[in-house]
Amino acid sequence: MNIYQRKTLFRKRDDTAIYRLFFLLVFILAGVWLLRSVYQGDVKPLFLPTPTPTRLATSYTLEGDAHFTTGQLNAAITAYNEAVRVDPNNAEVWAQLSRVQTYSTALLVQCQDVLTRLDEAITSAEKAIDLNPDSSYAHAVYSFALNWKASYTPAGREQQALLTQARQEAERALLLDNTNTLALAFYAEVLVDQQQWNQAQQIINQALAQDSSLMDVHRVHAYVLESFGEYALAIEAYDRAIAISPNLTFLYLRTGAGYRRLAFDSPNEQVQRELFEKSLEYFAQAARINEQLGVQDPAPYLSIARTYSQMGEFFIAIRNVQKTIEFQPDNAVFYGELGMLYHKNRNYETGILAFKCAIRGCTAEESCPARGECGSNDIPAEVTGVALDGSTVYYYDVYASELAALSTPKENKCDEALAIARIIETSEYISDPNIAADMVVVHTICSSLEESINATATPQPTATPELTPTP
């Protein structure tokens, strides 16, 4: 017999329902508040990109390494500067920045620009050493920057002090780590500049035996060989450096200069011609690399111009210097180089205009005639003249000589010629016998011209006829 349970007329009241209803109401109110806050901008949605993306210093360092490998040294400097901005306490990155800053000076033309960049490199290396005094790499790079600055400093106490400090830093780097191949290479470079060639040869051979995979080692090896006059072997060393870093244009420029030196020393005209053409190939390759990278570097064209000048082909040389002015229309050095070529090509009138821009400076309107008139790619630019130094003294010398030589009573340029001569005569460069002889000629020409002008201006006394008394 089945017995069914009796159903209750009323269910038992569920006490948890009121709590569920309460929590549901709270969630609804929270959702309304959240939506209202998002709408008003008080609360940001998840997974939105940050306003300024944050990059690690390592990312910038890798970018700098890549730019250096491809030959874009200015871009590499920018990347390393960002790396030290993100991580200012990283001694290794400061040292890497210093090394690239030093190498980048090989692409600069004006001495003042070079010295400014080298001072930046020295500051970066000093920062690296301050952060990590026991970093062998930082001391090695510091030596490198000091040594290159010494090469742009006039001979004297300051230069010797820089070389001494560079040697001490290289020795300190090797004391901290005697396996530091880069320190060995930079040490050998300092020894060459201190004219200790045999010791430099021993040190660079040690570096080659230790690690021959570094571009720096082969570059310095070539430099040591050049100091012995072994230009053919130096070219081979530069070629090995190029094989490691094929986009560093300054290596091509050094190799091309080596071929040009061999051509200059060759007594055979046919061999000389072939060596000059080989030199031009390396300079042209540097120009092509820059063009591919979008780098407007005038250095290859200036090297091409100097090679054609040595070949006696002054018109082509002038065209290449004019190309450099397209890149940097306010660079006074290029106007000085152009003036020298106009002088060799016996275009003295235009040469004077170019030298004026180089030495005294000129307005934007004057810059066009000074470069042989502006073409479609030329931009008129105001030029500030360069100061007298070892690299510009011949601009001053030739300018004064041309002004004096072209002076006539109707168009007397001797005032400017003598003013330039006085600048040279009050400098250390007057000790050069060739320059001193040129200044003597300037004074002689202008003195003769002045005497001629005075003689013409002063009326000659008229002879009074002698009267014969009449008898």
HULIN-V832638 format. One record per residue. N is the residue number from 1. RES is the residue in one letter. SS is DSSP state (~ for helix, > for strand, _ for the rest). PSI is psi in whole degrees, 0 to 359 (999 if undefined). BURIAL is I if it has 9 or more other ideal C-beta (glycine too) atoms within 8 Angstrom, else O. Layout:
n:N res:RES ss:SS psi:PSI burial:BURIAL
n:N res:RES ss:SS psi:PSI burial:BURIAL
This chain:
n:1 res:M ss:_ psi:128 burial:O
n:2 res:N ss:_ psi:131 burial:O
n:3 res:I ss:_ psi:118 burial:O
n:4 res:Y ss:_ psi:139 burial:O
n:5 res:Q ss:_ psi:140 burial:O
n:6 res:R ss:_ psi:126 burial:O
n:7 res:K ss:_ psi:139 burial:O
n:8 res:T ss:_ psi:148 burial:O
n:9 res:L ss:_ psi:331 burial:O
n:10 res:F ss:_ psi:135 burial:O
n:11 res:R ss:_ psi:157 burial:O
n:12 res:K ss:_ psi:134 burial:O
n:13 res:R ss:_ psi:131 burial:O
n:14 res:D ss:_ psi:112 burial:O
n:15 res:D ss:_ psi:344 burial:O
n:16 res:T ss:_ psi:344 burial:O
n:17 res:A ss:~ psi:321 burial:O
n:18 res:I ss:~ psi:328 burial:O
n:19 res:Y ss:~ psi:320 burial:O
n:20 res:R ss:~ psi:319 burial:O
n:21 res:L ss:~ psi:323 burial:O
n:22 res:F ss:~ psi:313 burial:O
n:23 res:F ss:~ psi:324 burial:O
n:24 res:L ss:~ psi:320 burial:O
n:25 res:L ss:~ psi:321 burial:O
n:26 res:V ss:~ psi:316 burial:O
n:27 res:F ss:~ psi:321 burial:O
n:28 res:I ss:~ psi:314 burial:O
n:29 res:L ss:~ psi:321 burial:O
n:30 res:A ss:~ psi:320 burial:O
n:31 res:G ss:~ psi:318 burial:O
n:32 res:V ss:~ psi:318 burial:O
n:33 res:W ss:~ psi:318 burial:O
n:34 res:L ss:~ psi:315 burial:I
n:35 res:L ss:~ psi:319 burial:O
n:36 res:R ss:~ psi:322 burial:O
n:37 res:S ss:~ psi:321 burial:I
n:38 res:V ss:~ psi:317 burial:I
n:39 res:Y ss:~ psi:321 burial:O
n:40 res:Q ss:~ psi:350 burial:O
n:41 res:G ss:_ psi:3 burial:O
n:42 res:D ss:_ psi:332 burial:O
n:43 res:V ss:_ psi:130 burial:O
n:44 res:K ss:_ psi:140 burial:O
n:45 res:P ss:_ psi:155 burial:O
n:46 res:L ss:_ psi:156 burial:O
n:47 res:F ss:_ psi:17 burial:O
n:48 res:L ss:_ psi:146 burial:O
n:49 res:P ss:_ psi:148 burial:O
n:50 res:T ss:_ psi:151 burial:O
n:51 res:P ss:_ psi:319 burial:O
n:52 res:T ss:_ psi:107 burial:O
n:53 res:P ss:_ psi:136 burial:O
n:54 res:T ss:_ psi:128 burial:O
n:55 res:R ss:_ psi:147 burial:O
n:56 res:L ss:_ psi:157 burial:O
n:57 res:A ss:~ psi:326 burial:I
n:58 res:T ss:~ psi:322 burial:O
n:59 res:S ss:~ psi:316 burial:O
n:60 res:Y ss:~ psi:323 burial:I
n:61 res:T ss:~ psi:316 burial:I
n:62 res:L ss:~ psi:322 burial:O
n:63 res:E ss:~ psi:318 burial:I
n:64 res:G ss:~ psi:318 burial:I
n:65 res:D ss:~ psi:318 burial:I
n:66 res:A ss:~ psi:318 burial:O
n:67 res:H ss:~ psi:321 burial:I
n:68 res:F ss:~ psi:319 burial:I
n:69 res:T ss:~ psi:323 burial:O
n:70 res:T ss:_ psi:358 burial:O
n:71 res:G ss:_ psi:4 burial:I
n:72 res:Q ss:_ psi:80 burial:I
n:73 res:L ss:~ psi:323 burial:I
n:74 res:N ss:~ psi:321 burial:O
n:75 res:A ss:~ psi:325 burial:O
n:76 res:A ss:~ psi:319 burial:I
n:77 res:I ss:~ psi:319 burial:I
n:78 res:T ss:~ psi:316 burial:O
n:79 res:A ss:~ psi:316 burial:I
n:80 res:Y ss:~ psi:325 burial:I
n:81 res:N ss:~ psi:322 burial:I
n:82 res:E ss:~ psi:323 burial:I
n:83 res:A ss:~ psi:316 burial:I
n:84 res:V ss:~ psi:338 burial:I
n:85 res:R ss:~ psi:318 burial:O
n:86 res:V ss:~ psi:320 burial:I
n:87 res:D ss:_ psi:78 burial:I
n:88 res:P ss:_ psi:352 burial:O
n:89 res:N ss:_ psi:15 burial:O
n:90 res:N ss:_ psi:102 burial:I
n:91 res:A ss:~ psi:324 burial:I
n:92 res:E ss:~ psi:317 burial:I
n:93 res:V ss:~ psi:321 burial:I
n:94 res:W ss:~ psi:320 burial:I
n:95 res:A ss:~ psi:319 burial:I
n:96 res:Q ss:~ psi:320 burial:I
n:97 res:L ss:~ psi:317 burial:I
n:98 res:S ss:~ psi:318 burial:I
n:99 res:R ss:~ psi:316 burial:I
n:100 res:V ss:~ psi:320 burial:I
n:101 res:Q ss:~ psi:320 burial:I
n:102 res:T ss:~ psi:313 burial:I
n:103 res:Y ss:~ psi:328 burial:I
n:104 res:S ss:~ psi:340 burial:I
n:105 res:T ss:~ psi:342 burial:I
n:106 res:A ss:~ psi:344 burial:O
n:107 res:L ss:~ psi:359 burial:I
n:108 res:L ss:_ psi:155 burial:I
n:109 res:V ss:_ psi:309 burial:I
n:110 res:Q ss:_ psi:135 burial:I
n:111 res:C ss:~ psi:320 burial:O
n:112 res:Q ss:~ psi:321 burial:O
n:113 res:D ss:~ psi:321 burial:I
n:114 res:V ss:~ psi:312 burial:I
n:115 res:L ss:~ psi:322 burial:I
n:116 res:T ss:~ psi:316 burial:O
n:117 res:R ss:~ psi:323 burial:I
n:118 res:L ss:~ psi:325 burial:I
n:119 res:D ss:~ psi:322 burial:I
n:120 res:E ss:~ psi:319 burial:I
n:121 res:A ss:~ psi:319 burial:I
n:122 res:I ss:~ psi:318 burial:I
n:123 res:T ss:~ psi:318 burial:O
n:124 res:S ss:~ psi:318 burial:I
n:125 res:A ss:~ psi:320 burial:I
n:126 res:E ss:~ psi:323 burial:I
n:127 res:K ss:~ psi:319 burial:I
n:128 res:A ss:~ psi:319 burial:I
n:129 res:I ss:~ psi:324 burial:I
n:130 res:D ss:~ psi:321 burial:O
n:131 res:L ss:~ psi:325 burial:I
n:132 res:N ss:_ psi:87 burial:I
n:133 res:P ss:_ psi:340 burial:O
n:134 res:D ss:_ psi:15 burial:O
n:135 res:S ss:_ psi:111 burial:I
n:136 res:S ss:~ psi:322 burial:I
n:137 res:Y ss:~ psi:318 burial:I
n:138 res:A ss:~ psi:317 burial:I
n:139 res:H ss:~ psi:324 burial:I
n:140 res:A ss:~ psi:315 burial:I
n:141 res:V ss:~ psi:325 burial:I
n:142 res:Y ss:~ psi:318 burial:I
n:143 res:S ss:~ psi:317 burial:I
n:144 res:F ss:~ psi:311 burial:I
n:145 res:A ss:~ psi:318 burial:I
n:146 res:L ss:~ psi:319 burial:I
n:147 res:N ss:~ psi:318 burial:I
n:148 res:W ss:~ psi:327 burial:I
n:149 res:K ss:~ psi:323 burial:I
n:150 res:A ss:~ psi:326 burial:I
n:151 res:S ss:~ psi:341 burial:O
n:152 res:Y ss:_ psi:8 burial:I
n:153 res:T ss:_ psi:133 burial:I
n:154 res:P ss:_ psi:147 burial:O
n:155 res:A ss:_ psi:137 burial:O
n:156 res:G ss:_ psi:196 burial:O
n:157 res:R ss:~ psi:320 burial:O
n:158 res:E ss:~ psi:317 burial:O
n:159 res:Q ss:~ psi:315 burial:I
n:160 res:Q ss:~ psi:324 burial:O
n:161 res:A ss:~ psi:319 burial:O
n:162 res:L ss:~ psi:318 burial:I
n:163 res:L ss:~ psi:320 burial:I
n:164 res:T ss:~ psi:316 burial:O
n:165 res:Q ss:~ psi:321 burial:I
n:166 res:A ss:~ psi:318 burial:I
n:167 res:R ss:~ psi:318 burial:I
n:168 res:Q ss:~ psi:320 burial:O
n:169 res:E ss:~ psi:321 burial:I
n:170 res:A ss:~ psi:318 burial:I
n:171 res:E ss:~ psi:323 burial:I
n:172 res:R ss:~ psi:319 burial:I
n:173 res:A ss:~ psi:318 burial:I
n:174 res:L ss:~ psi:331 burial:I
n:175 res:L ss:~ psi:322 burial:O
n:176 res:L ss:~ psi:328 burial:I
n:177 res:D ss:_ psi:101 burial:O
n:178 res:N ss:_ psi:359 burial:O
n:179 res:T ss:_ psi:7 burial:O
n:180 res:N ss:_ psi:99 burial:I
n:181 res:T ss:~ psi:323 burial:I
n:182 res:L ss:~ psi:321 burial:I
n:183 res:A ss:~ psi:322 burial:I
n:184 res:L ss:~ psi:316 burial:I
n:185 res:A ss:~ psi:313 burial:I
n:186 res:F ss:~ psi:329 burial:I
n:187 res:Y ss:~ psi:317 burial:I
n:188 res:A ss:~ psi:323 burial:I
n:189 res:E ss:~ psi:319 burial:I
n:190 res:V ss:~ psi:319 burial:I
n:191 res:L ss:~ psi:324 burial:I
n:192 res:V ss:~ psi:315 burial:I
n:193 res:D ss:~ psi:339 burial:I
n:194 res:Q ss:_ psi:8 burial:O
n:195 res:Q ss:_ psi:30 burial:O
n:196 res:Q ss:_ psi:71 burial:O
n:197 res:W ss:~ psi:319 burial:I
n:198 res:N ss:~ psi:318 burial:O
n:199 res:Q ss:~ psi:323 burial:O
n:200 res:A ss:~ psi:320 burial:I
n:201 res:Q ss:~ psi:318 burial:I
n:202 res:Q ss:~ psi:318 burial:O
n:203 res:I ss:~ psi:317 burial:I
n:204 res:I ss:~ psi:329 burial:I
n:205 res:N ss:~ psi:323 burial:O
n:206 res:Q ss:~ psi:319 burial:I
n:207 res:A ss:~ psi:319 burial:I
n:208 res:L ss:~ psi:320 burial:I
n:209 res:A ss:~ psi:330 burial:O
n:210 res:Q ss:~ psi:317 burial:O
n:211 res:D ss:_ psi:106 burial:O
n:212 res:S ss:_ psi:16 burial:O
n:213 res:S ss:_ psi:0 burial:O
n:214 res:L ss:_ psi:133 burial:I
n:215 res:M ss:~ psi:319 burial:I
n:216 res:D ss:~ psi:323 burial:I
n:217 res:V ss:~ psi:315 burial:I
n:218 res:H ss:~ psi:326 burial:I
n:219 res:R ss:~ psi:313 burial:I
n:220 res:V ss:~ psi:324 burial:I
n:221 res:H ss:~ psi:317 burial:I
n:222 res:A ss:~ psi:321 burial:I
n:223 res:Y ss:~ psi:319 burial:I
n:224 res:V ss:~ psi:316 burial:I
n:225 res:L ss:~ psi:322 burial:I
n:226 res:E ss:~ psi:324 burial:I
n:227 res:S ss:~ psi:336 burial:I
n:228 res:F ss:_ psi:0 burial:O
n:229 res:G ss:_ psi:12 burial:O
n:230 res:E ss:_ psi:70 burial:O
n:231 res:Y ss:~ psi:325 burial:I
n:232 res:A ss:~ psi:316 burial:O
n:233 res:L ss:~ psi:325 burial:O
n:234 res:A ss:~ psi:321 burial:I
n:235 res:I ss:~ psi:319 burial:I
n:236 res:E ss:~ psi:320 burial:O
n:237 res:A ss:~ psi:319 burial:I
n:238 res:Y ss:~ psi:322 burial:I
n:239 res:D ss:~ psi:323 burial:I
n:240 res:R ss:~ psi:323 burial:I
n:241 res:A ss:~ psi:321 burial:I
n:242 res:I ss:~ psi:323 burial:I
n:243 res:A ss:~ psi:329 burial:O
n:244 res:I ss:~ psi:318 burial:I
n:245 res:S ss:_ psi:80 burial:I
n:246 res:P ss:_ psi:355 burial:O
n:247 res:N ss:_ psi:8 burial:I
n:248 res:L ss:_ psi:104 burial:I
n:249 res:T ss:~ psi:334 burial:I
n:250 res:F ss:~ psi:337 burial:I
n:251 res:L ss:~ psi:321 burial:I
n:252 res:Y ss:~ psi:322 burial:I
n:253 res:L ss:~ psi:320 burial:I
n:254 res:R ss:~ psi:320 burial:I
n:255 res:T ss:~ psi:315 burial:I
n:256 res:G ss:~ psi:321 burial:I
n:257 res:A ss:~ psi:326 burial:I
n:258 res:G ss:~ psi:315 burial:I
n:259 res:Y ss:~ psi:321 burial:I
n:260 res:R ss:~ psi:322 burial:I
n:261 res:R ss:~ psi:319 burial:I
n:262 res:L ss:~ psi:319 burial:I
n:263 res:A ss:~ psi:319 burial:I
n:264 res:F ss:~ psi:325 burial:O
n:265 res:D ss:~ psi:350 burial:O
n:266 res:S ss:_ psi:132 burial:I
n:267 res:P ss:_ psi:346 burial:O
n:268 res:N ss:_ psi:123 burial:O
n:269 res:E ss:~ psi:321 burial:O
n:270 res:Q ss:~ psi:314 burial:O
n:271 res:V ss:~ psi:320 burial:I
n:272 res:Q ss:~ psi:316 burial:I
n:273 res:R ss:~ psi:317 burial:I
n:274 res:E ss:~ psi:321 burial:O
n:275 res:L ss:~ psi:320 burial:I
n:276 res:F ss:~ psi:318 burial:I
n:277 res:E ss:~ psi:324 burial:O
n:278 res:K ss:~ psi:321 burial:I
n:279 res:S ss:~ psi:314 burial:I
n:280 res:L ss:~ psi:328 burial:I
n:281 res:E ss:~ psi:317 burial:I
n:282 res:Y ss:~ psi:319 burial:I
n:283 res:F ss:~ psi:320 burial:I
n:284 res:A ss:~ psi:324 burial:I
n:285 res:Q ss:~ psi:321 burial:I
n:286 res:A ss:~ psi:319 burial:I
n:287 res:A ss:~ psi:321 burial:I
n:288 res:R ss:~ psi:319 burial:O
n:289 res:I ss:~ psi:315 burial:I
n:290 res:N ss:~ psi:320 burial:I
n:291 res:E ss:~ psi:320 burial:O
n:292 res:Q ss:~ psi:325 burial:O
n:293 res:L ss:~ psi:354 burial:I
n:294 res:G ss:_ psi:27 burial:O
n:295 res:V ss:_ psi:124 burial:I
n:296 res:Q ss:_ psi:83 burial:O
n:297 res:D ss:_ psi:118 burial:I
n:298 res:P ss:_ psi:348 burial:I
n:299 res:A ss:~ psi:315 burial:I
n:300 res:P ss:~ psi:321 burial:I
n:301 res:Y ss:~ psi:326 burial:I
n:302 res:L ss:~ psi:321 burial:I
n:303 res:S ss:~ psi:320 burial:I
n:304 res:I ss:~ psi:317 burial:I
n:305 res:A ss:~ psi:317 burial:I
n:306 res:R ss:~ psi:325 burial:I
n:307 res:T ss:~ psi:313 burial:I
n:308 res:Y ss:~ psi:328 burial:I
n:309 res:S ss:~ psi:316 burial:I
n:310 res:Q ss:~ psi:333 burial:I
n:311 res:M ss:_ psi:352 burial:O
n:312 res:G ss:_ psi:10 burial:O
n:313 res:E ss:_ psi:79 burial:O
n:314 res:F ss:~ psi:329 burial:I
n:315 res:F ss:~ psi:314 burial:O
n:316 res:I ss:~ psi:323 burial:I
n:317 res:A ss:~ psi:317 burial:I
n:318 res:I ss:~ psi:319 burial:I
n:319 res:R ss:~ psi:323 burial:O
n:320 res:N ss:~ psi:326 burial:I
n:321 res:V ss:~ psi:322 burial:I
n:322 res:Q ss:~ psi:329 burial:I
n:323 res:K ss:~ psi:321 burial:I
n:324 res:T ss:~ psi:325 burial:I
n:325 res:I ss:~ psi:333 burial:I
n:326 res:E ss:~ psi:324 burial:I
n:327 res:F ss:~ psi:317 burial:I
n:328 res:Q ss:_ psi:80 burial:I
n:329 res:P ss:_ psi:350 burial:I
n:330 res:D ss:_ psi:13 burial:I
n:331 res:N ss:_ psi:108 burial:I
n:332 res:A ss:~ psi:330 burial:I
n:333 res:V ss:~ psi:320 burial:I
n:334 res:F ss:~ psi:325 burial:I
n:335 res:Y ss:~ psi:324 burial:I
n:336 res:G ss:~ psi:316 burial:I
n:337 res:E ss:~ psi:321 burial:I
n:338 res:L ss:~ psi:320 burial:I
n:339 res:G ss:~ psi:320 burial:I
n:340 res:M ss:~ psi:320 burial:I
n:341 res:L ss:~ psi:320 burial:I
n:342 res:Y ss:~ psi:323 burial:I
n:343 res:H ss:~ psi:314 burial:I
n:344 res:K ss:~ psi:330 burial:O
n:345 res:N ss:_ psi:5 burial:I
n:346 res:R ss:_ psi:27 burial:O
n:347 res:N ss:_ psi:73 burial:O
n:348 res:Y ss:~ psi:325 burial:I
n:349 res:E ss:~ psi:312 burial:O
n:350 res:T ss:~ psi:328 burial:I
n:351 res:G ss:~ psi:321 burial:I
n:352 res:I ss:~ psi:320 burial:I
n:353 res:L ss:~ psi:318 burial:I
n:354 res:A ss:~ psi:317 burial:I
n:355 res:F ss:~ psi:324 burial:I
n:356 res:K ss:~ psi:315 burial:I
n:357 res:C ss:~ psi:320 burial:I
n:358 res:A ss:~ psi:322 burial:I
n:359 res:I ss:~ psi:310 burial:I
n:360 res:R ss:_ psi:341 burial:O
n:361 res:G ss:_ psi:165 burial:I
n:362 res:C ss:> psi:163 burial:I
n:363 res:T ss:_ psi:171 burial:O
n:364 res:A ss:~ psi:322 burial:O
n:365 res:E ss:~ psi:324 burial:O
n:366 res:E ss:~ psi:338 burial:I
n:367 res:S ss:~ psi:330 burial:I
n:368 res:C ss:~ psi:308 burial:I
n:369 res:P ss:~ psi:329 burial:I
n:370 res:A ss:~ psi:335 burial:I
n:371 res:R ss:_ psi:11 burial:I
n:372 res:G ss:_ psi:33 burial:O
n:373 res:E ss:_ psi:149 burial:O
n:374 res:C ss:_ psi:134 burial:O
n:375 res:G ss:_ psi:192 burial:O
n:376 res:S ss:_ psi:333 burial:O
n:377 res:N ss:_ psi:3 burial:O
n:378 res:D ss:_ psi:146 burial:I
n:379 res:I ss:_ psi:119 burial:O
n:380 res:P ss:_ psi:138 burial:I
n:381 res:A ss:_ psi:143 burial:O
n:382 res:E ss:_ psi:137 burial:I
n:383 res:V ss:> psi:133 burial:I
n:384 res:T ss:_ psi:128 burial:O
n:385 res:G ss:_ psi:157 burial:I
n:386 res:V ss:_ psi:150 burial:I
n:387 res:A ss:_ psi:162 burial:O
n:388 res:L ss:_ psi:124 burial:I
n:389 res:D ss:_ psi:186 burial:I
n:390 res:G ss:_ psi:333 burial:O
n:391 res:S ss:_ psi:346 burial:O
n:392 res:T ss:_ psi:357 burial:I
n:393 res:V ss:~ psi:328 burial:I
n:394 res:Y ss:~ psi:334 burial:O
n:395 res:Y ss:~ psi:314 burial:I
n:396 res:Y ss:~ psi:316 burial:I
n:397 res:D ss:~ psi:307 burial:I
n:398 res:V ss:~ psi:323 burial:I
n:399 res:Y ss:~ psi:312 burial:I
n:400 res:A ss:~ psi:319 burial:I
n:401 res:S ss:~ psi:318 burial:I
n:402 res:E ss:~ psi:319 burial:I
n:403 res:L ss:~ psi:316 burial:I
n:404 res:A ss:~ psi:317 burial:I
n:405 res:A ss:~ psi:327 burial:O
n:406 res:L ss:_ psi:5 burial:I
n:407 res:S ss:_ psi:137 burial:I
n:408 res:T ss:_ psi:165 burial:O
n:409 res:P ss:_ psi:327 burial:O
n:410 res:K ss:_ psi:329 burial:O
n:411 res:E ss:_ psi:81 burial:O
n:412 res:N ss:_ psi:116 burial:I
n:413 res:K ss:_ psi:13 burial:I
n:414 res:C ss:~ psi:331 burial:I
n:415 res:D ss:~ psi:314 burial:O
n:416 res:E ss:~ psi:321 burial:O
n:417 res:A ss:~ psi:316 burial:I
n:418 res:L ss:~ psi:328 burial:I
n:419 res:A ss:~ psi:317 burial:O
n:420 res:I ss:~ psi:320 burial:I
n:421 res:A ss:~ psi:321 burial:I
n:422 res:R ss:~ psi:324 burial:O
n:423 res:I ss:~ psi:317 burial:I
n:424 res:I ss:~ psi:318 burial:I
n:425 res:E ss:~ psi:338 burial:O
n:426 res:T ss:_ psi:9 burial:O
n:427 res:S ss:_ psi:173 burial:I
n:428 res:E ss:~ psi:343 burial:O
n:429 res:Y ss:~ psi:350 burial:I
n:430 res:I ss:~ psi:346 burial:I
n:431 res:S ss:~ psi:344 burial:O
n:432 res:D ss:_ psi:121 burial:O
n:433 res:P ss:~ psi:327 burial:O
n:434 res:N ss:~ psi:316 burial:O
n:435 res:I ss:~ psi:318 burial:I
n:436 res:A ss:~ psi:319 burial:I
n:437 res:A ss:~ psi:321 burial:O
n:438 res:D ss:~ psi:320 burial:I
n:439 res:M ss:~ psi:328 burial:I
n:440 res:V ss:~ psi:318 burial:O
n:441 res:V ss:~ psi:319 burial:I
n:442 res:V ss:~ psi:312 burial:I
n:443 res:H ss:~ psi:322 burial:I
n:444 res:T ss:~ psi:313 burial:O
n:445 res:I ss:~ psi:313 burial:I
n:446 res:C ss:~ psi:327 burial:I
n:447 res:S ss:~ psi:318 burial:O
n:448 res:S ss:~ psi:319 burial:O
n:449 res:L ss:~ psi:319 burial:I
n:450 res:E ss:~ psi:318 burial:I
n:451 res:E ss:~ psi:319 burial:O
n:452 res:S ss:~ psi:317 burial:I
n:453 res:I ss:~ psi:317 burial:I
n:454 res:N ss:~ psi:322 burial:O
n:455 res:A ss:~ psi:324 burial:O
n:456 res:T ss:~ psi:323 burial:O
n:457 res:A ss:~ psi:329 burial:O
n:458 res:T ss:_ psi:120 burial:O
n:459 res:P ss:_ psi:138 burial:O
n:460 res:Q ss:_ psi:137 burial:O
n:461 res:P ss:_ psi:135 burial:O
n:462 res:T ss:_ psi:130 burial:O
n:463 res:A ss:_ psi:127 burial:O
n:464 res:T ss:_ psi:124 burial:O
n:465 res:P ss:_ psi:138 burial:O
n:466 res:E ss:_ psi:125 burial:O
n:467 res:L ss:_ psi:131 burial:O
n:468 res:T ss:_ psi:118 burial:O
n:469 res:P ss:_ psi:139 burial:O
n:470 res:T ss:_ psi:128 burial:O
n:471 res:P ss:_ psi:999 burial:O
